Amino acid sequence: MRILKPVLVAVIIASVLLIIAISLHSVEEIHYLKSFYPAKFTVEEAFYATMVEFIKIHIISLPLIVIILLALFVLRAYRK
């Protein structure tokens, strides 16, 4: 358990940092799209572009959230 605990904590931290990085990247892409929105995008196209980013974040984050929950479960199970 001595070696497992730091590994699981590192996995949790890495997963959280990856989710943050993906989210920030998507926000930057949305801001980039907003920069030329009035000239080139309709409101509907802007909505769909934002939804694509939203879905991308969730598709990538869901497995990471499962990994975080499993790591927390294992940490709690070995704590007893």
C-alpha angles and dihedrals in degrees: 000000000000093000095035097059097059090044092053092046089050090050091051093049093046091049093050091048091050092051090050092049092049092048093049091048091052091049089052090051091051091050089049090053090048091055092071098022100114095053103040112017132067117217090255093052091049090051092052092047090053091047090052090056091046092051092045091055092051096046092052096039098049096073090044091053090050089051090050092050092048092049091050090048092052091047091051093046093053093045092072 
